[in-house]
Amino acid sequence: MSNEIPFSSSFIAITPLYGFICDADKLPIDSQFCIEKYDPAVMQPFVSPADEFLRSVSTIQPEYLLWQRPMLDTAVIFDFLKPRYTGPFGGVYSSPAAIQAIFFEPCVNFFRQLRLFRSGRLRGGDTYVIACWTRHEQEKWESLASHRCTRMTLDPFVPLMTEATFSLNSSDVASFNVFRDRLQPILESFKKEQRNLELALDLYAREEFGSIDVVNALTALEALLLNGSKTELTYRLSMRVAHLLGADAASRRTLFNEMKEFYDLRSTVVHGNELKPTRLAVRASGRAKGGVETNASGRNGPHCGGHL
């Protein structure tokens, strides 16, 4: 692998991917995103060893990096992000709103699209915006800002409870881009109409301990499917998930009974009792996440609120 960054740009965003599975060292997605196997030697000519990004990937070394090139010309971006002042510790501070719009919002959408495209545990760290500043005729690359675009919790000092299981291969890229083109208008329309989709997708993306994963996933389903209902929550959610995911009467009956059991698990957690790592707990999180994927991506229609 040559010591070159995937995109030639004065501004780039990079997100480390942990446990990511891919059949290629470099996987171009489109003109904006590229996934490439992490090689520490690639970063050395560009980033200072003391830089925040390099310290992060040194603490937990990723398998891959997601490289993101902004969709605006460098001159336009620089006008938005030009240094306003130098911080007390020497860092350069720029417009947070511009960084959010140019880099972080597209990256948040990209991770949502990945998660809804395929099941699996997708684990990523902070997204870093790297800027190339010319000072005293010397070019220097450094972290400008960072944000948790993956929306998940990742603590380098807490051992990971489960392995990442998300894969994206070369043969998947074309179908993934078709899926993105179809999905994004759905997400945008939901975003305008319902704030509960934002809550559901954020809860769905988080990585916590097993018991909290169950709570987050079921709460995400509530946000999507209960439409503000205040009574008979267990029955209503169980019925709607059964209609959403069940292929026939028998599978819907099974799903309905499972969801009632899952609600009992959540009650166990929220009332402060220990949730043992049983098959039921694993199924609870998996079923709930499957419901979020199906409903948010519009695979079975935009909502199941019509049932009941």
Secondary structure in CASP SS format (residue, H / E / C, confidence):
PFRMAT SS
TARGET T0000
AUTHOR 0000-0000-0000
METHOD secondary structure of the structure
MODEL  1
M C 1.00
S C 1.00
N C 1.00
E C 1.00
I C 1.00
P C 1.00
F C 1.00
S C 1.00
S C 1.00
S C 1.00
F E 1.00
I E 1.00
A E 1.00
I E 1.00
T E 1.00
P E 1.00
L E 1.00
Y E 1.00
G C 1.00
F C 1.00
I E 1.00
C C 1.00
D C 1.00
A C 1.00
D C 1.00
K E 1.00
L E 1.00
P E 1.00
I C 1.00
D C 1.00
S C 1.00
Q C 1.00
F E 1.00
C E 1.00
I E 1.00
E E 1.00
K E 1.00
Y C 1.00
D C 1.00
P H 1.00
A H 1.00
V H 1.00
M H 1.00
Q C 1.00
P C 1.00
F C 1.00
V E 1.00
S C 1.00
P C 1.00
A C 1.00
D C 1.00
E H 1.00
F H 1.00
L H 1.00
R H 1.00
S H 1.00
V H 1.00
S H 1.00
T H 1.00
I C 1.00
Q C 1.00
P C 1.00
E C 1.00
Y E 1.00
L E 1.00
L E 1.00
W E 1.00
Q E 1.00
R C 1.00
P C 1.00
M C 1.00
L C 1.00
D C 1.00
T H 1.00
A H 1.00
V H 1.00
I H 1.00
F H 1.00
D H 1.00
F H 1.00
L H 1.00
K C 1.00
P C 1.00
R C 1.00
Y E 1.00
T E 1.00
G C 1.00
P C 1.00
F C 1.00
G C 1.00
G C 1.00
V E 1.00
Y E 1.00
S C 1.00
S C 1.00
P H 1.00
A H 1.00
A H 1.00
I H 1.00
Q H 1.00
A H 1.00
I H 1.00
F H 1.00
F H 1.00
E H 1.00
P H 1.00
C H 1.00
V H 1.00
N H 1.00
F H 1.00
F H 1.00
R H 1.00
Q H 1.00
L H 1.00
R H 1.00
L H 1.00
F H 1.00
R C 1.00
S C 1.00
G C 1.00
R C 1.00
L C 1.00
R E 1.00
G E 1.00
G C 1.00
D C 1.00
T E 1.00
Y E 1.00
V E 1.00
I E 1.00
A E 1.00
C E 1.00
W E 1.00
T E 1.00
R E 1.00
H C 1.00
E C 1.00
Q E 1.00
E E 1.00
K E 1.00
W E 1.00
E E 1.00
S E 1.00
L E 1.00
A E 1.00
S E 1.00
H E 1.00
R C 1.00
C C 1.00
T C 1.00
R C 1.00
M C 1.00
T C 1.00
L C 1.00
D C 1.00
P C 1.00
F C 1.00
V C 1.00
P C 1.00
L C 1.00
M C 1.00
T C 1.00
E C 1.00
A C 1.00
T C 1.00
F C 1.00
S E 1.00
L C 1.00
N C 1.00
S H 1.00
S H 1.00
D H 1.00
V H 1.00
A H 1.00
S H 1.00
F H 1.00
N H 1.00
V H 1.00
F H 1.00
R H 1.00
D H 1.00
R H 1.00
L H 1.00
Q H 1.00
P H 1.00
I H 1.00
L H 1.00
E H 1.00
S H 1.00
F H 1.00
K H 1.00
K H 1.00
E H 1.00
Q C 1.00
R C 1.00
N H 1.00
L H 1.00
E H 1.00
L H 1.00
A H 1.00
L H 1.00
D H 1.00
L H 1.00
Y H 1.00
A H 1.00
R C 1.00
E C 1.00
E C 1.00
F C 1.00
G H 1.00
S H 1.00
I H 1.00
D H 1.00
V H 1.00
V H 1.00
N H 1.00
A H 1.00
L H 1.00
T H 1.00
A H 1.00
L H 1.00
E H 1.00
A H 1.00
L H 1.00
L H 1.00
L C 1.00
N C 1.00
G C 1.00
S C 1.00
K C 1.00
T C 1.00
E C 1.00
L H 1.00
T H 1.00
Y H 1.00
R H 1.00
L H 1.00
S H 1.00
M H 1.00
R H 1.00
V H 1.00
A H 1.00
H H 1.00
L H 1.00
L H 1.00
G C 1.00
A C 1.00
D C 1.00
A H 1.00
A H 1.00
S H 1.00
R H 1.00
R H 1.00
T H 1.00
L H 1.00
F H 1.00
N H 1.00
E H 1.00
M H 1.00
K H 1.00
E H 1.00
F H 1.00
Y H 1.00
D H 1.00
L H 1.00
R H 1.00
S H 1.00
T H 1.00
V H 1.00
V H 1.00
H C 1.00
G C 1.00
N C 1.00
E C 1.00
L C 1.00
K C 1.00
P C 1.00
T C 1.00
R H 1.00
L H 1.00
A H 1.00
V H 1.00
R H 1.00
A H 1.00
S H 1.00
G H 1.00
R H 1.00
A H 1.00
K H 1.00
G H 1.00
G H 1.00
V H 1.00
E H 1.00
T H 1.00
N H 1.00
A H 1.00
S C 1.00
G C 1.00
R C 1.00
N C 1.00
G C 1.00
P C 1.00
H C 1.00
C C 1.00
G C 1.00
G C 1.00
H C 1.00
L C 1.00
END
